[in-house]
Amino acid sequence: MAGDEYRIRPYRSSDRAAFLSLYETVWGYRKDSDWFEWRFRANPYCDGVQMVVAEADDGVVGVEPLLAFPLRIGDQRLAAYQPVDWLVHPDHRRQGLFTRMTERLLQRVADDVDLLFNFPNDALLPGLESFDWRVVGDLPTSYRVQNPRPLLTDAVGPTTERALAPVLWLASAATKWGLTALDRLNAPSNDSTVESHDGVPVETVERLYDSAPPDAIHVPRDDTYLDWRFDNPNWETTTYVATDGGAPVASLVAATERRDGCVTTMILDVQPMDDPGHADVVASLLVRLLRDHRDADVIKSPGWYAPRLRRRYGFWHDSALSASRLPSVSRVAVRPLPAGDIDDADAWHVDGLSLTDCENWRLTLADLDIE
């Protein structure tokens, strides 16, 4: 199909079903309307669904959506968009749709926000770099594999899985035994009081964030963000709050998702975002999480969070694991939207901090393009 036979336009409310169908075609699993409403329409930082659509005679064949996020650097607030779910139908690739949609996207948002940031894979990165995105660095993730069977099944396939059933059972049993031993060995000597809450106690988490916001670039945890971001209809969300003398001193927000026979629990948020300085407090939160999620196949944590403690409890850096269910290191890329020249060095600094230095960012799993 010739390039001029495609129409590049803003999203319309009638495009939702086409988006969900395209999503399933590209990624191989289905999302429903409730998820779409939460992810895009309910976003409190923009009006309506922010998305560029490529349309052909047979319907929607490409999309480039955006999620609006606030960012904070010191006392300065920035408006940002995170491009997510960039999809092109397999039958319509290599037709220049990525370029045309991205050109339209940049035109639409140039005057609305201060910058774009997202987490491109190897296939997407060259295209973004052609539009002046720059790589910030890697945002590692750590995994505690509590049941390797779903991961091994992905690796060997269902036919081989049946033949290796006894081996897979032994691998799962040995993993469970080993992690149980680690948990007992590393139980904190001074077990802080930890309370669990269904969902997110917004006032408590917001107060903990306000008590020690990081100096790095981050998404501020105000009530607006907390009410929206953790309301994913596909998550079972629990918040753990450590107290000292009855006063909250740290929190951890975890969400569990079931997909294709694999149960994953994600540590989405921790407060304070920087090390609270009390290893026993962090250990108590982690021990309670592990105790409540023994049946999860995988537990996922931001790689910067309490690294020594996580190693003691059997978490592995993602670079040490290879499985289709465990994504590789998330690469952070950024693109400011200045009024002046994109090549001006000042465009890549905010409040004295370089946007392209990974040390200047503090992002949790909740801030990534998680679904």
N, C-alpha and C positions, 0 to 999 in steps of 0.2 A: 504493500500500500504506500503510495507516495506521501511524503511528509505533510503536504498541504491538505490531505484528506483527514487529518486529525484536528480536532478542536480542543484547545486548551482553555479551560474556564474555571471559575470558582465553583466550589461545592454547592449543590442544591439539596434540600431536604429529601428529595425523591431519590438521591443517590445512595442512601444508606444500604439498601439491600444489595446493590451492585458492589459496593465496597466490601461487604461481608463475603459475598461470593468470590470476589477477586482475592481476598485475604485467604480464603480456604484453598483456592486454586494454587496460590503461590507457596503457602506455608504447609498445607496438607492437614490442617486441623481447623475446626470451626469455632468462631466466636459468635455470640448472640447479640440481640439488640440491646439488652440491659448493659452488657459490657461496653458497647459503642456509646450509649447514652452517658455512662459514667466517664469514659475515657475522653470523649470529645465535647459533647454538648454541655455536660455539667461542669466543665472546667471554669472556675470562677474568675480567672484572670483575663478572659477575652469574651467578646460577644459572638455567640454562635460558633459553629464548627469552622475552624480555619483549615482549609484544604484546597489544593489545586488538583484538578481532574483532567485527564486526557480521555477524550471520547472519540470513538470511531462509529461507523455505521452500525456495528453490532453491539454498541453500548460502551460502558466505561471499561477502559483497558489499562489505565494507569492512574495512580494517585500519589500525591505528596502531602500528607497531613502535618499539622503542627500542634504541639502542646505548649501552652503558655506557662511560663514559670517566672516567679520573681527571683532575683538574685540579690545578695547583700554582700558588700565589701566594707567592713568597718561600719560607719554610720550611713554609707551611701547605698541607695536602692537602685537596682537596674531592672528594666523589663526585658525579658528574654523569651525566645521561642526555641523549643527543641523539636527539630524535624524527626518524625517517626514513621514507621510503616510505609516506607517508600516502595511502592509495588508497581510492576509492569507485567502484564499478562505475557506468558512465554511465547505466544504466537505474534506478539507485537514488539519484541525486543529488537535492538539494533536499528531502530527507526528514528533515533534522535529524540525520543520522548523524554528521557531524563533531562537532557539539555533544555528542551523547550519548557518543561514543567518547572525546572529550577529557575530559569530566567523569569518566568511569570511569578513564581513564589517570591523571589528577591524584590521584584517590582512592588508586590503587594505589601511587604512588611518593612520596606526600607525606612519609612517614616514613623513606624509604630513602635519599634523596640530598639534596644541598644546593641544586642548581639544575638547570634544563634550559637547553640552548642548541642552536640549530639555525639553518638558513639558508633561511628561507621565501621563496617567490616572491611576486609581486604578488597572485596569487589567494588564497594561503594566509594572508598577513599579517593582513588584517582579522579573520579568525577567531581567530588567536592573540592579537591585541591585545584581543579581547573576553574572553580568559582571562588578562589581565594580563601577557602578554609585552611587553617593550619593545625597541625597535630599538637596537642598539649602534652600528651604522654599516655601511659597505660594506667588503668584503674583496676588493679588486680582483685580477684575474688578468691575466697577460700571455701573448700567443701569438706564436709565430714560425711563420708559415704558409710551409711549404717547398714544398708542392704545392697550389695553390689549386683544382685541378680538382674534388676531392670537395665542396668548399664551394660552388663555382659550380654544380655539378650539382644540389645541393640547392636552390639559388636559382632555377634556370631550368627544372628538370624534365628527365626522360630524353629526351623528344621533342626539345626545343630543344637539349639537349646534343649529340645526333647532328648537328644542323644546324650547331652552333657548334664542332664537333670541332677544326677547324684553329685557331680562335681560342683554345680552351682549351689546345691543345698549346703554342701560342706563349706563353700566359700562364705555363704551368708551366715552360717552358724559360727564359723571361726571369727568373722568380723564382729558379730554381736558380742561374742565372749571377750574378745580383745578390748573393745570399747568399754564394756562394762567394767573390766579390770582397770582401765585407765581412769574412768570416772571415780571409782572407789579410791584409787591411789591419790588422785589429785583433788579430792573434796576439800574445800576451803576450811581452814582451822577455825575461823571466826565467821560463822555463817550469818550474814545479815538477814534481816527480815525481808522477805520478798512477797509482794502481793501480786496476784494476777487479775486482769480485767478483760472481759470480753470487749473487743473493739479497742478504741483508743480513748483514754481519759484526757480529753483535750486540754483542760485547764492545767492538769498536772504536768503533762509533757511540755506545754508551752512555757510554764513557769521554770522548768528545769533548763529549757533552752535559753530563756532570758537570763538565767543566772550565770551563764558562761558561754555566750555565743563565740564561735571561732573567729579568728582574725582573717582566715582565708575566705576565698570566694565560695559562697554556699547558698542553698535555698533556705530562707528563714522559716522557722516553724511557728507561724502564727496560727490562730484558730481557723482561718480561712483555708490554709493549706492542709492542716490536719484533718479537718472535716471532709475535704474532698479526696485527698490522695489515697487514704487508706479505706475508702468505701467501695473498693472493687468488689462487684457481686460474686466473683469467682474465688475470693479469698476467705479463709477463716482466720480472722485477725485476733491476736491476743497481745496485750501489753503487760510487761512485767516491770514492777516498780520496787526498787530497793529503798528501804527506809532506815533512818537512824534516829532513835529517840522519837519515833512517830512521824518524822519529817522526811519527805521524799528526797533522795540524794542522787538517784540515777534511774534511767528507764531503758527498756529495750522493747521494740515493737516487732513482732514476728507474724508472718502470714503463711498459711499452708495452702498449697494448690495441688489438685490431683489432675494429672493429664497422662493419658495413654498408659495407664498402669503404673505410673511412678508418682510417689508422694514426695513433694519437696516443701520443706519449711525454710523460709527466707528471713534472715534478720534484716528488716527493712530500715530500721532507724534506731539509733542509740543517742541518749542524752546523758551528760553533756557529749557533744560530738568529739571533742578532744578528750584525752585520757583524764578521767576524773581523779586520778592520783591515788585511788584506793583499790589495790588489786583484789582484795577480798570482796569488795562490793561487786566488781565486774564478774569475779568468779561465781559469786552467789547467783547473779542474774543468769549466767551461762549454765550453771548446774541445774537451776530450776527449768530453764528452757529445754535442756537435754532430757531431763526426767519426764517432762510432759510430752515430749515428741520422740519417744523411743521407737514408735512405729513408723516414723518418717523414713523413707529410703535415703534421702539426702538432706543435709542441712547446709545452707548457703549463707556466707557471711562476707561483708566487705573486707577486703584484704588488709586494710590498714587498722582494723579494730583489734586491739589487744593481741598482737601477733604472738607473743611468747605464750600467753595463756591458751590461745587457740591451738597451738602446736601440741601443748600438753594434753589437750582433749581430743587429739586425733584429726584435726583439720589439716587439709593439704592445700597448698597453693595451686591455683588452676593450671599453672604451667607444668606441674608434675602429673597431671591427669589427662587422659585422652579418652573421651567418650562423646558420642553425638549429643547426649542429653546435657553435657556440661560444656557451656560455651567457653571459647578461648578468652583471653584477657580482653576486657573492654578498653578500647582506645578512645580517648576523649579528643574531640576536634572542636574548634571554635572559629567563628567568623563575625567580627564586629561590623556594625552597620553605622559607620561614622558619616557625618555630614561632609567631611573632607576626603582626602586621598586615602584609599585603603593601604597604600604603600608608606604612608606616614607612620613613623615609629610610635608616635603618640596615640594612634588609633588602637594600638595593641597593648596599651597600659590603662588601667583604671585605678585611681587613688594610689598611684605609685607602684601598683602590682602588675607584673607582666601576665597577660592572659594566656601565654603559651608556656608558662612554667607550671608543671604539675604540682609542685610544692605549694603553689598559691591557691589550690582548689581543695575543698573538703566536700565530697559527695558521698552519699550513702546509696544503698540499693534502691531506696524509694525514689531517688532522683534520676535513676537510669531509665532507659526505655524498657521498663518491665511492663508486663501486660496484666 
